[in-house]
Amino acid sequence: MNELSSVEISEQIYRLENMKVGVMTNPRTPLCIILDLSGSMELYKDQIKSIVRQTVNHLKAVGKRYFTLIIIGIYRDRSRVLYFGELRDFDAEAFIGTLPLMCRGHSPLVSAFRKADTYLGEVMKACEVSKQICTIPFFFIVTDAKCTENTERYTGILKTLSEDMAYNRKIIVECVTSDNEDGVDFGGYKILMDQEDSEKTIINCMKALQLASSTDVDATNGPFDQVSRPPKNNRVAYGEYLSHILATNVLFYFNNLTGRDA
């Protein structure tokens, strides 16, 4: 499993900060995937691989949008950055080939969330520097939600994540198991990995994200369909507009394609 160094991560942030940007430059959506590869996830290795494949395949098909992909793996008691860069440059099969043969260790979920949040913030700051249009991020969590850290440590971050989802600051998708009644709840859209139709549900979830990312129109004909679209040269307003549309459309397509509520 290949872990990125701080120098490699800094190089990617520097590249974003110095990207040449014009009126025709596509908007950017940060995308973070946390893969729980701790010991309790051994039964779900196939689902982990499928989620990586389906996420990449569907979002690479989105036109007129850039994605910055960050993958954080939890393995042998700590979290580590496994990929940081453009989604279009990511080779899913090559990446899957580097994953450990067996899941191992405890699950420091809080550390992984904090690391993910830090890097998502760095991407958004880099877009500010280069004047790129940036939307709210997609935040994927693939875990059985069995955190092995002190519960007092994750109360604050769970509250923040729940508020981020409620106030359209993040779009959170939780790929979890049905036996996690005492597990951590992140307040996002739920996809169950341990049911007979899990593969179909995962695919439909990724289709929903693809469809929601492929348009700047409110698919629900709801309130944002009546809002005047800001010009792209008003970068901040246009990014906020796209973020609202993205959040609204994800909810619409998720419920229609998966038949499940957030």
N, C-alpha and C positions, 0 to 999 in steps of 0.2 A: 504494500500500500504506500503510495507516494505522498508524502507530506510536504506542503509548500513552506519555504522559509519566509521570514519576515521581509527579506530583500526582494524575493519574487513577488510578494503581495504588494510591496511598495512600488515596484515597477509597474504593476497593473493600474494602481491608483494614479501614478504619475502620467501614464498613457491617457487615462480618462481626462485628467486635468488639462492636458495639452492637445486634446483632439481638436482638429479644425472643424468648426461648426458654422453652418449657414442656414438660410431659410428652408432649404430642402432636406436638411439633416433629419433623420427619423427620431421620434421621441424614444427615450430609453426607459425600460422597466427593470429594476433590480429583481433578481430571482435567487432566493436562498433555499437550499435543501439541507436539512439536518438528517443524517442517516445514523440511526442507533444500531451499532454493531456490537453491543454488549452481549454478554452470555445469554440473557433471557430472550434474545431475538434469533437464536439459532434456527428455530422452526420457520422463520419468515424470510430466509435469505432469497428465495425465489421471488417473493413479493417485492423485496427491496430492489432487486434487479429490474423487475417489470416497471416499477414506479420511475426509476431512472430512465429507462428506455422510452416509456410513454410520455413522460414530461418533455424530454428532449425532442422526440419525433413530432409531437404536436406543436410545441412552441417554435420549433425551427420553421414550421410551415407558415407562421404568421408573417405577413408582409408589412413593410413600412413601419417596423418597430425594431429597436435594438434591445437585446437582453444582456445584462451582465449577470453571469452565473457564479454563485458561490456555493460550494459543497463543503459541509463540515461533517466529519465522521466522528462518532464516539466509539472508541475501541481501547481495550486494555486500560480502563479507568480514567481516560482523559479524552478531551476533544481536540481535533486537529483539522486544519484546512487542507482539503484534498484537491480542490480546484478553485481558481479565481480568474475569470476572464470572460471573453465573449462567448455567448452560447453557440454562435455559428461555428466557432473553432473547436467545440467540444466533441470528442469521439466517444459516444456512450459505450460501445462494445470494448474499446481499448481500456476505458476507465473501469468497467465491470471486471475485466480481466485482472486488474490490480487489487481487487478487494480480497480480504483474507478468506481462506477456505472455511474457517470456522469463526463464529462470533465469540468474543472473549471479554471478560472483565465486568466491572460495575458500570453504572450509567449516570455520569454526572451531567444530567440534562441542563441544570441551571448554568453551568459553565459554558455549555454549548450555546444556549440561548443568548447569553451575554456576549459571547464572541461573535455570534451571527449578527446581533443588533449593532455591535460596534462597527463591523465591516459594512453592513448596509448603510450605516450613517456615513462612513467614509466615501462610499460610492456616490451618495447624494450630495455630499460636500464637493466632491470632484466635479460633478455635473454643474454645480453652482459656479465653480471657478471657470470652467470652459463654456459656460452659458448654454449647456444642453437642456432641452426639455426633459424633465424626469418625472415619472409618475410614482405613486405609492408602490411598494414592493409586493411581490408574491413571496410567501413564507411557508415552506413545506416542512412538516415534522413527520418523520417516519419512525415510529417507536411504539412499544407496548405501554409507554407512559409510566414505567416502574422506575421512578427516580430514586437513586440510592444516596442522595445528599440530604442533609438536614432540612426538614420541611419549612423551618423558619427562614431558610435562605431563599426559597423560591416564591414566597408569598408576594413580595413586591413585584417581581418580574411577571408573575401570572396576572396580577392586577393591571400592569402596564400593557401586556399583550391583549388582554380582554378589552381594555379601553381603546387600543389601537384598532382592533377589529370593529368595535362598536362605532367609532368615529371616523371610519374609513381612512386610517393611517397605514394599515396593512391589510392584505388579503391572506388569511391564514387557512391552510388546509392541513388537517390532521389525518394521517394514515395510521390508524390505531387498531387495537384488538378489542373484541367484545367482552373480554374478561378483565377489563381495567376499571372496575367500579371504584377502586381505591387509588386509581392512577391519577396522574396530573391532567387536568382539563385546561386547554389553552384558549377555549372560547371560539374556535374556528369551525370551518366546515369539516364534518366527520366522514371518513371513508374507512370501512372496516376491512381489514386484510385477511380475516380468518373465516369468511363465509364462502359458500359455494360459488356465488356470483361475483367474488371479489375482483377477478380479472376484468370482467365486463364493467363493473362499477368504476374501477381505476381508469379504464379507457374512456368512459363517458365523462368522468371528472376532467380529464385532460382535454377532451373535446370542448367541454364547457369553457375552460380557460383559453383555449385556442380561439373559439368564437368570440369570447368577450374581448380578447386582445386585438382582434382583426378589424375592429370598427371603432369609429369615434362618434357613433350615433347610439342613442338610448334605445335598446332593443325592446324595451317594455312599453314604449310610447308614453312613458311616465313624465314626471316633472322636468327631468333634464332634457327631454326631447323638445321642450318648449324654451329652453335657455339658449340665448344667442351664443354661438361658438366664438370665442375670442380669436383674434388673429394670432398666427404662430409667432409673430415678432414680439408679442406680449408673452414672453416665455413663462413667467410665473402663473399668470391667469390661465394660459392654455394648459399647462401641466396640471393645475388644480381641476380644470374642466375634464381633462382626460382621466384623471384619477377618479372623479365622481362617476363618470360613464363606465369606467372599468369595474368599479365596485358594484354598481347597479346591474351591469350585464352579467357579471359572475354569478350573482344571486339568482338572476332570471334563468340563465342557462344551466346552472348547477341543479336547481330544483326541477327543471324540465327534463334534463338528460339522466339524472340519477334517481329522481323520484324521492329525494331525501332533503330534509331541511337542514339549515346550518345548526 
